[in-house]
């Protein structure tokens, strides 16, 4: 299994925990954790060369 897939699995687990959270602070915490794991997965995909980097704010691929 790819590292980015493991990160996405962690994000899904956090979202499941958020759905079952008993308080709003816990819901927000798990949601932020899921966002973090998802960001790590996207970064890992880029590091693995599976996606083209995008220049922030322009939506254009980076050219070196």
mmCIF file as gemmi writes it, N, C-alpha and C atoms, coordinates in Angstrom:
data_model
loop_
_atom_site.group_PDB
_atom_site.id
_atom_site.type_symbol
_atom_site.label_atom_id
_atom_site.label_alt_id
_atom_site.label_comp_id
_atom_site.label_asym_id
_atom_site.label_entity_id
_atom_site.label_seq_id
_atom_site.pdbx_PDB_ins_code
_atom_site.Cartn_x
_atom_site.Cartn_y
_atom_site.Cartn_z
_atom_site.occupancy
_atom_site.B_iso_or_equiv
_atom_site.pdbx_formal_charge
_atom_site.auth_seq_id
_atom_site.auth_asym_id
_atom_site.pdbx_PDB_model_num
ATOM 1 N N . UNK Axp A 1 ? 0.858 -1.182 0 1 0 ? 1 A 1
ATOM 2 C CA . UNK Axp A 1 ? 0 0 0 1 0 ? 1 A 1
ATOM 3 C C . UNK Axp A 1 ? 0.901 1.241 0 1 0 ? 1 A 1
ATOM 4 N N . UNK Axp A 2 ? 0.533 2.217 -0.818 1 0 ? 2 A 1
ATOM 5 C CA . UNK Axp A 2 ? 1.299 3.45 -0.887 1 0 ? 2 A 1
ATOM 6 C C . UNK Axp A 2 ? 1.134 4.265 0.391 1 0 ? 2 A 1
ATOM 7 N N . UNK Axp A 3 ? 2.154 5.048 0.685 1 0 ? 3 A 1
ATOM 8 C CA . UNK Axp A 3 ? 2.116 5.9 1.873 1 0 ? 3 A 1
ATOM 9 C C . UNK Axp A 3 ? 0.928 6.864 1.82 1 0 ? 3 A 1
ATOM 10 N N . UNK Axp A 4 ? 0.663 7.433 0.635 1 0 ? 4 A 1
ATOM 11 C CA . UNK Axp A 4 ? -0.443 8.381 0.523 1 0 ? 4 A 1
ATOM 12 C C . UNK Axp A 4 ? -1.788 7.698 0.79 1 0 ? 4 A 1
ATOM 13 N N . UNK Axp A 5 ? -1.905 6.427 0.428 1 0 ? 5 A 1
ATOM 14 C CA . UNK Axp A 5 ? -3.142 5.689 0.725 1 0 ? 5 A 1
ATOM 15 C C . UNK Axp A 5 ? -3.319 5.505 2.232 1 0 ? 5 A 1
ATOM 16 N N . UNK Axp A 6 ? -2.227 5.273 2.931 1 0 ? 6 A 1
ATOM 17 C CA . UNK Axp A 6 ? -2.299 5.156 4.388 1 0 ? 6 A 1
ATOM 18 C C . UNK Axp A 6 ? -2.733 6.486 5.008 1 0 ? 6 A 1
ATOM 19 N N . UNK Axp A 7 ? -2.216 7.59 4.463 1 0 ? 7 A 1
ATOM 20 C CA . UNK Axp A 7 ? -2.616 8.905 4.958 1 0 ? 7 A 1
ATOM 21 C C . UNK Axp A 7 ? -4.108 9.141 4.721 1 0 ? 7 A 1
ATOM 22 N N . UNK Axp A 8 ? -4.604 8.736 3.548 1 0 ? 8 A 1
ATOM 23 C CA . UNK Axp A 8 ? -6.037 8.896 3.255 1 0 ? 8 A 1
ATOM 24 C C . UNK Axp A 8 ? -6.888 8.016 4.168 1 0 ? 8 A 1
ATOM 25 N N . UNK Axp A 9 ? -6.374 6.836 4.478 1 0 ? 9 A 1
ATOM 26 C CA . UNK Axp A 9 ? -7.081 5.955 5.413 1 0 ? 9 A 1
ATOM 27 C C . UNK Axp A 9 ? -7.173 6.609 6.79 1 0 ? 9 A 1
ATOM 28 N N . UNK Axp A 10 ? -6.088 7.241 7.223 1 0 ? 10 A 1
ATOM 29 C CA . UNK Axp A 10 ? -6.109 7.965 8.497 1 0 ? 10 A 1
ATOM 30 C C . UNK Axp A 10 ? -7.116 9.109 8.449 1 0 ? 10 A 1
ATOM 31 N N . UNK Axp A 11 ? -7.179 9.814 7.321 1 0 ? 11 A 1
ATOM 32 C CA . UNK Axp A 11 ? -8.144 10.901 7.17 1 0 ? 11 A 1
ATOM 33 C C . UNK Axp A 11 ? -9.568 10.365 7.285 1 0 ? 11 A 1
ATOM 34 N N . UNK Axp A 12 ? -9.837 9.242 6.641 1 0 ? 12 A 1
ATOM 35 C CA . UNK Axp A 12 ? -11.172 8.634 6.728 1 0 ? 12 A 1
ATOM 36 C C . UNK Axp A 12 ? -11.502 8.229 8.16 1 0 ? 12 A 1
ATOM 37 N N . UNK Axp A 13 ? -10.527 7.684 8.869 1 0 ? 13 A 1
ATOM 38 C CA . UNK Axp A 13 ? -10.754 7.305 10.266 1 0 ? 13 A 1
ATOM 39 C C . UNK Axp A 13 ? -11.099 8.528 11.109 1 0 ? 13 A 1
ATOM 40 N N . UNK Axp A 14 ? -10.399 9.641 10.861 1 0 ? 14 A 1
ATOM 41 C CA . UNK Axp A 14 ? -10.684 10.867 11.604 1 0 ? 14 A 1
ATOM 42 C C . UNK Axp A 14 ? -12.094 11.378 11.293 1 0 ? 14 A 1
ATOM 43 N N . UNK Axp A 15 ? -12.509 11.271 10.036 1 0 ? 15 A 1
ATOM 44 C CA . UNK Axp A 15 ? -13.864 11.713 9.68 1 0 ? 15 A 1
ATOM 45 C C . UNK Axp A 15 ? -14.911 10.833 10.358 1 0 ? 15 A 1
ATOM 46 N N . UNK Axp A 16 ? -14.633 9.54 10.459 1 0 ? 16 A 1
ATOM 47 C CA . UNK Axp A 16 ? -15.555 8.646 11.172 1 0 ? 16 A 1
ATOM 48 C C . UNK Axp A 16 ? -15.646 9.033 12.641 1 0 ? 16 A 1
ATOM 49 N N . UNK Axp A 17 ? -14.508 9.363 13.232 1 0 ? 17 A 1
ATOM 50 C CA . UNK Axp A 17 ? -14.514 9.807 14.628 1 0 ? 17 A 1
ATOM 51 C C . UNK Axp A 17 ? -15.27 11.121 14.775 1 0 ? 17 A 1
ATOM 52 N N . UNK Axp A 18 ? -15.128 12.008 13.809 1 0 ? 18 A 1
ATOM 53 C CA . UNK Axp A 18 ? -15.83 13.293 13.853 1 0 ? 18 A 1
ATOM 54 C C . UNK Axp A 18 ? -17.341 13.079 13.818 1 0 ? 18 A 1
ATOM 55 N N . UNK Axp A 19 ? -17.789 12.132 12.998 1 0 ? 19 A 1
ATOM 56 C CA . UNK Axp A 19 ? -19.226 11.854 12.916 1 0 ? 19 A 1
ATOM 57 C C . UNK Axp A 19 ? -19.787 11.365 14.246 1 0 ? 19 A 1
ATOM 58 N N . UNK Axp A 20 ? -18.947 10.692 15.036 1 0 ? 20 A 1
ATOM 59 C CA . UNK Axp A 20 ? -19.394 10.145 16.313 1 0 ? 20 A 1
ATOM 60 C C . UNK Axp A 20 ? -19.023 11.021 17.509 1 0 ? 20 A 1
ATOM 61 N N . UNK Axp A 21 ? -18.437 12.179 17.231 1 0 ? 21 A 1
ATOM 62 C CA . UNK Axp A 21 ? -17.988 13.054 18.323 1 0 ? 21 A 1
ATOM 63 C C . UNK Axp A 21 ? -19.171 13.502 19.17 1 0 ? 21 A 1
ATOM 64 N N . UNK Axp A 22 ? -18.938 13.568 20.46 1 0 ? 22 A 1
ATOM 65 C CA . UNK Axp A 22 ? -20.006 13.936 21.388 1 0 ? 22 A 1
ATOM 66 C C . UNK Axp A 22 ? -20.019 15.424 21.708 1 0 ? 22 A 1
ATOM 67 N N . UNK Axp A 23 ? -19.033 16.149 21.217 1 0 ? 23 A 1
ATOM 68 C CA . UNK Axp A 23 ? -18.999 17.587 21.473 1 0 ? 23 A 1
ATOM 69 C C . UNK Axp A 23 ? -18.502 18.312 20.232 1 0 ? 23 A 1
ATOM 70 N N . UNK Axp A 24 ? -18.827 19.588 20.158 1 0 ? 24 A 1
ATOM 71 C CA . UNK Axp A 24 ? -18.39 20.38 19.021 1 0 ? 24 A 1
ATOM 72 C C . UNK Axp A 24 ? -16.866 20.52 18.974 1 0 ? 24 A 1
ATOM 73 N N . UNK Axp A 25 ? -16.191 20.75 20.109 1 0 ? 25 A 1
ATOM 74 C CA . UNK Axp A 25 ? -14.725 20.817 20.041 1 0 ? 25 A 1
ATOM 75 C C . UNK Axp A 25 ? -14.089 19.523 19.511 1 0 ? 25 A 1
ATOM 76 N N . UNK Axp A 26 ? -14.618 18.385 19.918 1 0 ? 26 A 1
ATOM 77 C CA . UNK Axp A 26 ? -14.087 17.109 19.433 1 0 ? 26 A 1
ATOM 78 C C . UNK Axp A 26 ? -14.346 16.965 17.938 1 0 ? 26 A 1
ATOM 79 N N . UNK Axp A 27 ? -15.54 17.348 17.497 1 0 ? 27 A 1
ATOM 80 C CA . UNK Axp A 27 ? -15.863 17.298 16.065 1 0 ? 27 A 1
ATOM 81 C C . UNK Axp A 27 ? -14.877 18.146 15.271 1 0 ? 27 A 1
ATOM 82 N N . UNK Axp A 28 ? -14.625 19.367 15.723 1 0 ? 28 A 1
ATOM 83 C CA . UNK Axp A 28 ? -13.704 20.259 15.015 1 0 ? 28 A 1
ATOM 84 C C . UNK Axp A 28 ? -12.283 19.699 15.02 1 0 ? 28 A 1
ATOM 85 N N . UNK Axp A 29 ? -11.872 19.129 16.136 1 0 ? 29 A 1
ATOM 86 C CA . UNK Axp A 29 ? -10.527 18.566 16.247 1 0 ? 29 A 1
ATOM 87 C C . UNK Axp A 29 ? -10.339 17.433 15.238 1 0 ? 29 A 1
ATOM 88 N N . UNK Axp A 30 ? -11.278 16.492 15.207 1 0 ? 30 A 1
ATOM 89 C CA . UNK Axp A 30 ? -11.161 15.369 14.274 1 0 ? 30 A 1
ATOM 90 C C . UNK Axp A 30 ? -11.248 15.833 12.82 1 0 ? 30 A 1
ATOM 91 N N . UNK Axp A 31 ? -12.052 16.843 12.562 1 0 ? 31 A 1
ATOM 92 C CA . UNK Axp A 31 ? -12.163 17.376 11.207 1 0 ? 31 A 1
ATOM 93 C C . UNK Axp A 31 ? -10.836 18.002 10.778 1 0 ? 31 A 1
ATOM 94 N N . UNK Axp A 32 ? -10.213 18.769 11.676 1 0 ? 32 A 1
ATOM 95 C CA . UNK Axp A 32 ? -8.898 19.365 11.362 1 0 ? 32 A 1
ATOM 96 C C . UNK Axp A 32 ? -7.844 18.281 11.162 1 0 ? 32 A 1
ATOM 97 N N . UNK Axp A 33 ? -7.908 17.237 11.952 1 0 ? 33 A 1
ATOM 98 C CA . UNK Axp A 33 ? -6.96 16.132 11.785 1 0 ? 33 A 1
ATOM 99 C C . UNK Axp A 33 ? -7.147 15.471 10.423 1 0 ? 33 A 1
ATOM 100 N N . UNK Axp A 34 ? -8.388 15.279 10.016 1 0 ? 34 A 1
ATOM 101 C CA . UNK Axp A 34 ? -8.664 14.689 8.704 1 0 ? 34 A 1
ATOM 102 C C . UNK Axp A 34 ? -8.117 15.579 7.592 1 0 ? 34 A 1
ATOM 103 N N . UNK Axp A 35 ? -8.287 16.889 7.727 1 0 ? 35 A 1
ATOM 104 C CA . UNK Axp A 35 ? -7.756 17.807 6.724 1 0 ? 35 A 1
ATOM 105 C C . UNK Axp A 35 ? -6.232 17.711 6.656 1 0 ? 35 A 1
ATOM 106 N N . UNK Axp A 36 ? -5.604 17.592 7.801 1 0 ? 36 A 1
ATOM 107 C CA . UNK Axp A 36 ? -4.15 17.456 7.838 1 0 ? 36 A 1
ATOM 108 C C . UNK Axp A 36 ? -3.667 16.183 7.161 1 0 ? 36 A 1
ATOM 109 N N . UNK Axp A 37 ? -4.326 15.062 7.452 1 0 ? 37 A 1
ATOM 110 C CA . UNK Axp A 37 ? -3.956 13.802 6.819 1 0 ? 37 A 1
ATOM 111 C C . UNK Axp A 37 ? -4.165 13.866 5.312 1 0 ? 37 A 1
ATOM 112 N N . UNK Axp A 38 ? -5.261 14.512 4.898 1 0 ? 38 A 1
ATOM 113 C CA . UNK Axp A 38 ? -5.525 14.631 3.462 1 0 ? 38 A 1
ATOM 114 C C . UNK Axp A 38 ? -4.436 15.481 2.784 1 0 ? 38 A 1
ATOM 115 N N . UNK Axp A 39 ? -4.024 16.553 3.435 1 0 ? 39 A 1
ATOM 116 C CA . UNK Axp A 39 ? -2.956 17.401 2.89 1 0 ? 39 A 1
ATOM 117 C C . UNK Axp A 39 ? -1.647 16.61 2.785 1 0 ? 39 A 1
ATOM 118 N N . UNK Axp A 40 ? -1.357 15.802 3.79 1 0 ? 40 A 1
ATOM 119 C CA . UNK Axp A 40 ? -0.159 14.965 3.732 1 0 ? 40 A 1
ATOM 120 C C . UNK Axp A 40 ? -0.226 13.97 2.577 1 0 ? 40 A 1
ATOM 121 N N . UNK Axp A 41 ? -1.4 13.413 2.333 1 0 ? 41 A 1
ATOM 122 C CA . UNK Axp A 41 ? -1.563 12.467 1.226 1 0 ? 41 A 1
ATOM 123 C C . UNK Axp A 41 ? -1.302 13.15 -0.118 1 0 ? 41 A 1
ATOM 124 N N . UNK Axp A 42 ? -1.835 14.355 -0.274 1 0 ? 42 A 1
ATOM 125 C CA . UNK Axp A 42 ? -1.609 15.087 -1.523 1 0 ? 42 A 1
ATOM 126 C C . UNK Axp A 42 ? -0.13 15.41 -1.693 1 0 ? 42 A 1
ATOM 127 N N . UNK Axp A 43 ? 0.521 15.807 -0.613 1 0 ? 43 A 1
ATOM 128 C CA . UNK Axp A 43 ? 1.953 16.117 -0.658 1 0 ? 43 A 1
ATOM 129 C C . UNK Axp A 43 ? 2.76 14.875 -1.008 1 0 ? 43 A 1
ATOM 130 N N . UNK Axp A 44 ? 2.392 13.742 -0.427 1 0 ? 44 A 1
ATOM 131 C CA . UNK Axp A 44 ? 3.11 12.503 -0.711 1 0 ? 44 A 1
ATOM 132 C C . UNK Axp A 44 ? 2.932 12.106 -2.17 1 0 ? 44 A 1
ATOM 133 N N . UNK Axp A 45 ? 1.729 12.279 -2.72 1 0 ? 45 A 1
ATOM 134 C CA . UNK Axp A 45 ? 1.516 12.001 -4.138 1 0 ? 45 A 1
ATOM 135 C C . UNK Axp A 45 ? 2.445 12.85 -4.994 1 0 ? 45 A 1
ATOM 136 N N . UNK Axp A 46 ? 2.6 14.13 -4.615 1 0 ? 46 A 1
ATOM 137 C CA . UNK Axp A 46 ? 3.507 15.01 -5.35 1 0 ? 46 A 1
ATOM 138 C C . UNK Axp A 46 ? 4.944 14.526 -5.218 1 0 ? 46 A 1
ATOM 139 N N . UNK Axp A 47 ? 5.361 14.181 -3.995 1 0 ? 47 A 1
ATOM 140 C CA . UNK Axp A 47 ? 6.729 13.707 -3.78 1 0 ? 47 A 1
ATOM 141 C C . UNK Axp A 47 ? 7.004 12.422 -4.556 1 0 ? 47 A 1
ATOM 142 N N . UNK Axp A 48 ? 5.99 11.593 -4.716 1 0 ? 48 A 1
ATOM 143 C CA . UNK Axp A 48 ? 6.136 10.34 -5.455 1 0 ? 48 A 1
ATOM 144 C C . UNK Axp A 48 ? 6.035 10.544 -6.967 1 0 ? 48 A 1
ATOM 145 N N . UNK Axp A 49 ? 5.813 11.787 -7.4 1 0 ? 49 A 1
ATOM 146 C CA . UNK Axp A 49 ? 5.737 12.088 -8.827 1 0 ? 49 A 1
ATOM 147 C C . UNK Axp A 49 ? 4.437 11.672 -9.483 1 0 ? 49 A 1
ATOM 148 N N . UNK Axp A 50 ? 3.391 11.497 -8.695 1 0 ? 50 A 1
ATOM 149 C CA . UNK Axp A 50 ? 2.116 11.04 -9.238 1 0 ? 50 A 1
ATOM 150 C C . UNK Axp A 50 ? 1.212 12.188 -9.674 1 0 ? 50 A 1
ATOM 151 N N . UNK Axp A 51 ? 1.491 13.388 -9.204 1 0 ? 51 A 1
ATOM 152 C CA . UNK Axp A 51 ? 0.709 14.556 -9.605 1 0 ? 51 A 1
ATOM 153 C C . UNK Axp A 51 ? 1.67 15.683 -9.975 1 0 ? 51 A 1
ATOM 154 N N . UNK Axp A 52 ? 1.207 16.583 -10.819 1 0 ? 52 A 1
ATOM 155 C CA . UNK Axp A 52 ? 1.998 17.733 -11.22 1 0 ? 52 A 1
ATOM 156 C C . UNK Axp A 52 ? 1.808 18.837 -10.204 1 0 ? 52 A 1
ATOM 157 N N . UNK Axp A 53 ? 2.889 19.444 -9.743 1 0 ? 53 A 1
ATOM 158 C CA . UNK Axp A 53 ? 2.745 20.553 -8.806 1 0 ? 53 A 1
ATOM 159 C C . UNK Axp A 53 ? 2.018 21.723 -9.456 1 0 ? 53 A 1
ATOM 160 N N . UNK Axp A 54 ? 1.25 22.438 -8.655 1 0 ? 54 A 1
ATOM 161 C CA . UNK Axp A 54 ? 0.484 23.573 -9.152 1 0 ? 54 A 1
ATOM 162 C C . UNK Axp A 54 ? 0.977 24.827 -8.453 1 0 ? 54 A 1
ATOM 163 N N . UNK Axp A 55 ? 1.174 25.883 -9.222 1 0 ? 55 A 1
ATOM 164 C CA . UNK Axp A 55 ? 1.598 27.158 -8.655 1 0 ? 55 A 1
ATOM 165 C C . UNK Axp A 55 ? 0.434 27.741 -7.87 1 0 ? 55 A 1
ATOM 166 N N . UNK Axp A 56 ? 0.615 28.026 -6.578 1 0 ? 56 A 1
ATOM 167 C CA . UNK Axp A 56 ? -0.483 28.519 -5.746 1 0 ? 56 A 1
ATOM 168 C C . UNK Axp A 56 ? -1.093 29.813 -6.311 1 0 ? 56 A 1
ATOM 169 N N . UNK Axp A 57 ? -2.388 29.839 -6.379 1 0 ? 57 A 1
ATOM 170 C CA . UNK Axp A 57 ? -3.105 31.033 -6.813 1 0 ? 57 A 1
ATOM 171 C C . UNK Axp A 57 ? -3.28 31.154 -8.304 1 0 ? 57 A 1
ATOM 172 N N . UNK Axp A 58 ? -2.59 30.336 -9.073 1 0 ? 58 A 1
ATOM 173 C CA . UNK Axp A 58 ? -2.688 30.451 -10.523 1 0 ? 58 A 1
ATOM 174 C C . UNK Axp A 58 ? -3.275 29.201 -11.171 1 0 ? 58 A 1
ATOM 175 N N . UNK Axp A 59 ? -3.148 28.077 -10.51 1 0 ? 59 A 1
ATOM 176 C CA . UNK Axp A 59 ? -3.665 26.839 -11.075 1 0 ? 59 A 1
ATOM 177 C C . UNK Axp A 59 ? -2.839 26.335 -12.246 1 0 ? 59 A 1
ATOM 178 N N . UNK Axp A 60 ? -1.601 26.832 -12.373 1 0 ? 60 A 1
ATOM 179 C CA . UNK Axp A 60 ? -0.745 26.413 -13.475 1 0 ? 60 A 1
ATOM 180 C C . UNK Axp A 60 ? 0.371 25.523 -12.939 1 0 ? 60 A 1
ATOM 181 N N . UNK Axp A 61 ? 0.754 24.502 -13.72 1 0 ? 61 A 1
ATOM 182 C CA . UNK Axp A 61 ? 1.869 23.668 -13.284 1 0 ? 61 A 1
ATOM 183 C C . UNK Axp A 61 ? 3.15 24.471 -13.179 1 0 ? 61 A 1
ATOM 184 N N . UNK Axp A 62 ? 3.993 24.095 -12.239 1 0 ? 62 A 1
ATOM 185 C CA . UNK Axp A 62 ? 5.303 24.731 -12.085 1 0 ? 62 A 1
ATOM 186 C C . UNK Axp A 62 ? 6.229 24.266 -13.198 1 0 ? 62 A 1
ATOM 187 N N . UNK Axp A 63 ? 7.019 25.161 -13.695 1 0 ? 63 A 1
ATOM 188 C CA . UNK Axp A 63 ? 8.015 24.814 -14.716 1 0 ? 63 A 1
ATOM 189 C C . UNK Axp A 63 ? 9.374 25.187 -14.166 1 0 ? 63 A 1
ATOM 190 N N . UNK Axp A 64 ? 10.32 24.278 -14.271 1 0 ? 64 A 1
ATOM 191 C CA . UNK Axp A 64 ? 11.668 24.554 -13.771 1 0 ? 64 A 1
ATOM 192 C C . UNK Axp A 64 ? 12.58 24.888 -14.916 1 0 ? 64 A 1
